[in-house]
Amino acid sequence: MLEYFQPTHQANSLDLIPVEQLSRDGIRGLIIDLDNTMTPWNNLEVAPKVETWFKKVKAAGIRACVVSNNSKRQRVAVVADQLGIPFVFGATKPRRKAFRAGMKLLETGQKDTAVIGDQLFTDILGGNRLGLYTILVTPINDREFIGTRIMRRIEKVLVWIMKHFASAKPFSPKIH
């Protein structure tokens, strides 16, 4: 059961994920979480380093889309439009339907799609349930929805267990 929570890779932030390695690994599409992965929670500000990373992704021929549990269409749309990528809002991750919708937008399949996010119980679990390549990133900041803060406590226990019994390959120095 732990394998459902075990990401393929880990990175300290979105912009530290090497686009070249994604290409080498056959990734053609990225399903990316919004809050605390691309931007701080409930914030419209995309950091310049994130914008630069997205330019590298596009230059490598990799398509990206936002798949967010955030129920505010306009909030998700503003960030996605700024980056020139499609989006799914109110996704109810880890349900498979949200990830399938992302893959449909990207025109990719199970073998060439990666999921990037900051939560084990939504992004990683959902991606792994479909057999996708998953990348766990460190949350951008501590400010989060109250439900997420509660789940983070459970995540910490799970991360401790996984550190001792399984390990993801880091792109950069280990997190957590």
Secondary structure, 3 states (H helix, E strand, C coil): CHHHHCCCEEECCHHHCCHHHHHHCCCCEEEECCECCCECCCCCCCCHHHHHHHHHHHHCCCEEEEECCCCCHHHHHHHHHHHCCCEECCCCCCCHHHHHHHHHHHCCCHHHEEEEECCHHHHHHHHHHCCCEEEEECCCCCCCCHHHHHHHHHHHHHHHHHHHHCCCEECCCCCC
